[in-house]
Amino acid sequence: MKKIMFVDDEVLLVLAAEAALQAEGYEVAIAFDGEEALNKAIDFAPDIVLTDLMMPRLDGAGLAEALVRKGMNVPVVVLTAVPESELPPEMRRLFSAYLGKPLRDETLVSCISAMVG
């Protein structure tokens, strides 16, 4: 079973995504900011991380960088309402894919299945 980590500070979005991903047969860990996600990722060892860009304590870009520093070679997908074209190139390089908000369950599941099966 593939392991998915979903990180966002919007509680309802996190819970909806968790339910949608579990319904697809994924094992899901959730976190509400980058620091919590980083701490959980070490034990959970996700196959993919989906993270909001703007969060308290540690944002999505900081989380992506911290995962690399911890030696975790895992694809990180950014979820944000900021248009992809407005993200600086050095930030875009941190992420394996971009998903815009508002996020639809079908888009979420399609992205994950394309990246990790």
Backbone torsions as a table, in degrees:
resi	resn	phi	psi	omega
1	MET	NA	129.6	179.6
2	LYS	-74.2	143.5	-177.8
3	LYS	-105.5	126.4	-178.1
4	ILE	-117.5	133.3	171.6
5	MET	-110.0	127.5	-179.5
6	PHE	-117.7	124.2	-172.8
7	VAL	-127.5	121.4	177.3
8	ASP	-163.6	150.2	178.4
9	ASP	-89.3	0.1	175.5
10	GLU	-91.8	103.7	-172.6
11	VAL	-56.6	-47.1	-177.5
12	LEU	-63.7	-37.6	177.1
13	LEU	-64.2	-43.9	-179.8
14	VAL	-61.4	-46.9	-178.0
15	LEU	-66.3	-38.2	177.7
16	ALA	-66.6	-43.2	179.0
17	ALA	-65.3	-41.5	178.6
18	GLU	-58.2	-46.8	-179.6
19	ALA	-63.6	-43.7	-179.3
20	ALA	-64.0	-41.8	-178.7
21	LEU	-71.6	-39.0	177.0
22	GLN	-64.5	-36.8	178.1
23	ALA	-63.6	-25.1	177.6
24	GLU	-87.7	-0.7	176.5
25	GLY	93.7	12.2	178.1
26	TYR	-88.2	149.1	169.2
27	GLU	-86.7	128.2	-171.2
28	VAL	-123.0	133.7	168.7
29	ALA	-115.0	140.0	179.7
30	ILE	-118.7	154.5	175.0
31	ALA	-149.9	156.2	-175.5
32	PHE	-109.6	2.5	171.2
33	ASP	-162.0	168.3	-175.5
34	GLY	-63.9	-36.4	179.3
35	GLU	-63.9	-46.3	178.4
36	GLU	-61.2	-42.2	179.7
37	ALA	-62.3	-44.3	-179.3
38	LEU	-61.3	-44.0	179.1
39	ASN	-63.2	-41.7	-179.7
40	LYS	-72.0	-35.5	-175.1
41	ALA	-61.6	-32.7	-177.9
42	ILE	-61.0	-44.2	179.2
43	ASP	-84.3	-37.4	-175.3
44	PHE	-73.7	-32.4	-178.5
45	ALA	50.2	67.0	-177.0
46	PRO	-68.7	155.0	173.8
47	ASP	-83.1	-22.8	178.7
48	ILE	-156.8	147.8	177.2
49	VAL	-121.0	129.8	173.5
50	LEU	-112.8	123.9	-174.0
51	THR	-136.7	141.5	170.3
52	ASP	-64.7	155.3	178.5
53	LEU	-82.7	-49.3	-175.0
54	MET	-103.3	111.1	179.8
55	MET	-143.6	160.0	175.5
56	PRO	-72.1	162.7	175.6
57	ARG	67.2	-56.6	177.6
58	LEU	-148.5	118.3	-176.7
59	ASP	-79.8	177.8	-176.4
60	GLY	-62.0	-39.5	178.6
61	ALA	-65.9	-42.5	177.3
62	GLY	-63.1	-38.1	177.2
63	LEU	-63.7	-46.1	179.9
64	ALA	-59.3	-44.3	178.9
65	GLU	-64.5	-41.9	-178.7
66	ALA	-65.7	-37.0	177.6
67	LEU	-61.9	-41.4	178.0
68	VAL	-64.1	-45.0	178.9
69	ARG	-60.6	-30.7	178.9
70	LYS	-82.6	0.4	178.8
71	GLY	79.7	17.3	179.9
72	MET	-92.1	106.3	179.9
73	ASN	-89.3	83.2	-175.6
74	VAL	-129.8	138.0	176.0
75	PRO	-65.2	138.2	178.5
76	VAL	-120.7	123.3	179.0
77	VAL	-105.0	130.4	179.9
78	VAL	-93.0	137.4	175.7
79	LEU	-115.4	121.6	-177.9
80	THR	-161.0	154.8	173.5
81	ALA	-85.5	-10.4	177.6
82	VAL	-72.2	126.2	178.4
83	PRO	-57.4	140.1	-177.5
84	GLU	-55.3	-37.4	-178.6
85	SER	-65.1	-18.4	-179.9
86	GLU	-91.3	-6.1	176.9
87	LEU	-80.6	134.3	178.8
88	PRO	-61.4	146.5	-178.9
89	PRO	-54.1	-38.7	-179.6
90	GLU	-66.1	-27.9	176.2
91	MET	-78.2	-41.9	-179.8
92	ARG	-59.1	-33.5	-179.4
93	ARG	-65.4	-19.9	179.6
94	LEU	-73.1	-19.3	-170.9
95	PHE	-114.4	144.0	178.9
96	SER	-80.8	-25.0	-179.9
97	ALA	-158.9	166.2	-178.5
98	TYR	-126.3	132.1	172.3
99	LEU	-126.1	127.5	179.6
100	GLY	-83.6	153.5	174.1
101	LYS	-103.3	146.5	5.1
102	PRO	-69.8	146.3	-174.1
103	LEU	-97.4	130.7	176.3
104	ARG	-99.6	142.3	-179.3
105	ASP	-54.7	-41.4	-178.2
106	GLU	-62.6	-40.1	179.4
107	THR	-66.2	-43.3	179.0
108	LEU	-59.6	-53.2	-177.7
109	VAL	-63.9	-40.8	179.0
110	SER	-62.1	-43.6	179.0
111	CYS	-61.8	-47.2	-177.8
112	ILE	-65.2	-45.1	-178.2
113	SER	-64.6	-33.2	177.8
114	ALA	-69.1	-30.5	-175.2
115	MET	-92.0	-35.6	-175.6
116	VAL	-129.7	-4.4	178.6
117	GLY	86.2	NA	NA
